[in-house]
Amino acid sequence: MKLIISIIQPEELPAIKEELLKRKIYKFTITNAKGQGKEIPVQEVYRGISHEITLLIKVRLEIAVNDEYVDAVIDAITTVAKQDGDKGRGKIFIMPIEECIRIRTGEKGTTAIG
């Protein structure tokens, strides 16, 4: 069992979600995040005052899968994210899961992830 965490650009989320669904990966969690990579900070003017925005809006995608689905998840994310090819496409982190327990039924391990 693995936990895959990916930090992606917000505009890529719909296409990545579609790619995941094509590969029969239906369960994932999405949260908004702010972060800084190698992108150049953005200058914005708010009420006549210039501000440097160094923390940019990102999306954090978390997917817990059985080992046989890891490659499918990575392919789904990279298929979409590589298309633009410029810097700041994001990162994918893969971590082992020690245990998974479905609260409703008490199932454990690979059956609990589903």
C-alpha positions as CSV (number, residue, x, y, z in Angstrom):
1,M,0.0,0.0,0.0
2,K,1.3,3.4,-0.9
3,L,0.3,7.0,-0.3
4,I,0.9,9.2,-3.3
5,I,1.0,12.9,-2.7
6,S,1.2,15.2,-5.6
7,I,1.5,19.0,-5.7
8,I,0.1,20.3,-9.0
9,Q,-1.0,23.5,-10.7
10,P,-4.7,24.2,-10.0
11,E,-5.6,24.5,-13.7
12,E,-4.4,20.9,-14.3
13,L,-6.8,19.4,-11.7
14,P,-9.8,18.7,-14.0
15,A,-7.6,16.9,-16.6
16,I,-5.7,14.9,-14.0
17,K,-9.0,13.9,-12.4
18,E,-10.3,12.7,-15.8
19,E,-7.1,10.7,-16.3
20,L,-7.4,9.1,-12.9
21,L,-11.1,8.1,-13.6
22,K,-10.1,6.6,-16.9
23,R,-7.6,4.3,-15.0
24,K,-10.4,3.3,-12.5
25,I,-8.9,5.3,-9.7
26,Y,-11.9,6.8,-8.0
27,K,-10.8,7.6,-4.4
28,F,-8.6,10.7,-3.8
29,T,-8.5,13.7,-1.6
30,I,-7.9,17.3,-2.9
31,T,-6.8,20.3,-0.8
32,N,-5.8,23.8,-1.6
33,A,-2.2,24.6,-0.8
34,K,0.2,27.5,-1.1
35,G,3.8,27.0,-1.9
36,Q,7.0,28.2,-3.5
37,G,9.0,26.3,-6.1
38,K,11.4,27.7,-8.7
39,E,8.8,30.0,-10.1
40,I,9.6,33.7,-10.1
41,P,7.5,35.6,-7.5
42,V,4.6,37.5,-8.9
43,Q,4.0,41.3,-8.5
44,E,0.4,42.3,-7.9
45,V,-1.1,45.7,-7.2
46,Y,-3.8,45.9,-4.5
47,R,-5.4,49.2,-3.7
48,G,-2.5,51.0,-5.3
49,I,0.2,49.2,-3.4
50,S,2.5,46.8,-5.1
51,H,2.9,43.4,-3.3
52,E,5.3,40.5,-4.1
53,I,3.4,37.2,-4.0
54,T,5.9,34.5,-3.1
55,L,3.5,31.8,-2.1
56,L,1.6,30.7,-5.1
57,I,-1.7,28.7,-5.2
58,K,-1.3,25.0,-5.7
59,V,-3.4,21.9,-5.3
60,R,-2.4,18.9,-3.1
61,L,-3.7,15.6,-4.4
62,E,-3.5,12.6,-2.0
63,I,-4.2,9.1,-3.2
64,A,-3.9,5.9,-1.1
65,V,-3.6,2.9,-3.4
66,N,-2.6,-0.8,-3.4
67,D,0.8,-1.4,-4.9
68,E,-0.5,-2.5,-8.3
69,Y,-2.1,1.0,-8.9
70,V,1.0,3.1,-8.2
71,D,2.2,3.2,-11.8
72,A,-1.3,4.1,-13.1
73,V,-1.5,7.0,-10.7
74,I,1.9,8.3,-11.7
75,D,1.1,7.9,-15.4
76,A,-2.2,9.8,-15.0
77,I,-0.6,12.8,-13.3
78,T,2.5,13.0,-15.5
79,T,0.5,12.6,-18.7
80,V,-1.3,15.8,-18.0
81,A,1.4,17.8,-16.1
82,K,4.2,17.2,-18.7
83,Q,2.2,18.7,-21.5
84,D,3.2,22.3,-20.9
85,G,6.8,21.4,-20.3
86,D,7.9,24.5,-18.4
87,K,9.1,24.9,-14.9
88,G,6.8,24.5,-11.9
89,R,4.8,21.5,-13.1
90,G,4.8,20.0,-9.6
91,K,6.1,17.0,-7.6
92,I,5.0,13.5,-6.8
93,F,5.9,11.9,-3.5
94,I,5.3,8.2,-2.8
95,M,5.3,6.8,0.8
96,P,4.6,3.4,2.2
97,I,1.4,3.0,4.3
98,E,1.9,0.9,7.4
99,E,-1.8,0.1,7.9
100,C,-5.3,1.2,6.6
101,I,-8.5,0.6,8.5
102,R,-12.0,1.3,7.1
103,I,-13.8,2.9,10.0
104,R,-17.3,1.7,9.0
105,T,-16.5,-2.1,8.7
106,G,-13.2,-2.5,10.5
107,E,-11.6,-4.0,7.4
108,K,-7.8,-3.7,7.4
109,G,-5.0,-3.6,4.8
110,T,-5.4,-3.8,1.1
111,T,-9.2,-4.5,1.2
112,A,-9.8,-1.4,3.3
113,I,-8.1,0.9,0.7
114,G,-10.5,-0.5,-2.0
